[in-house]
Amino acid sequence: MARVLISMPERFLDEIDQVAGNENRTRSELIREALRSYMYRSQIRNSQKSAKNAEILEALLG
């Protein structure tokens, strides 16, 4: 598995560690899951935008 170095405020890292501890997960597991969720939501938004744009284009072209 590849390693990634990121920078963030210490306070935010403390919050991440607290959530990870509460969920009995590692920091890495929590961050991976957060990124997966973000990317999934982004794909859905992009798909919805594409569908809406296609509808607009169809309406304009008749």
N, C-alpha and C positions, 0 to 999 in steps of 0.2 A: 504494500500500500504506500502511496506517495505521501509525503509530509508537506504541509503548507504553513508558512509563517505569516501570521497576521498581527496587526497592532490594534489595540483597543484600550480605552480608558480602564484603569485598574478597578474602578467601581463597577463598571459593566461586567468585567471578568468575575468579580466577586458574586454578582447576581447570577451569572451563568453557572458558576460552581454551586451556588445554593440550590438552584433549580435542578441541576444534575444530581446533586446529593439527595434531594427530596424524591427524585424519581429512580434512585438507585442506578444511575447511568454514569458513564464517564463523560467528561467535558466533550471529548471528540464525538461520542455518540449523539449527544444533544445537538451539537453544532451541525453534524451531518444531517440529522433529521430536520433541523430548521432550514437548511439549504435545500433539501429535497422538497420540502413543503413550499418554499418560496418559488422554486423552479416550476413545480406543478401548477401553482396558482398563476404564474406568469404565462405558462403555456395555455391555460384555460382562457385568460384575458386576451391573449393574442389570437386565439382561435375565435373567440366571440367577436373581436374587432374585425377579423377577416370576414366572418359571416355577415356582419352588419354592412361592411363595405361592399360586399358582393351584392347584397340586397339593394343598396343605394345605386350601385352601378346598373343593375338590372332595371330598376325603376327609371333611371335616366335614359337608358338605351331602348326601353319599351319592349 
